[in-house]
Amino acid sequence: MNRETLREKIENCFRESGIRMREGLDLASLDLIVVAVRIEKEFGIKFGLDEISIDQFRSFETITSLVEKHLKDR
């Protein structure tokens, strides 16, 4: 899966979760968990507790990199 398709799928996870999409994401704690779970289900991956953080989910770029890492590790 290429990076553009990954990002589109991640953006779709935000839409399906009802969380507003924008660069420089500033997610509330509950929104962060909701979107992380949605992304895990979409890609069949599991984030570690230390990965579900504002730093890892601060932009679509950082989220895409995190998902890519997990997909490569499978």
Secondary structure, DSSP 8 states (H G I E B T S, - for coil): --HHHHHHHHHHHHHHHT----SS----HHHHHHHHHHHHHHHT----GGGSSTTTTSSHHHHHHHHHHHHHH-
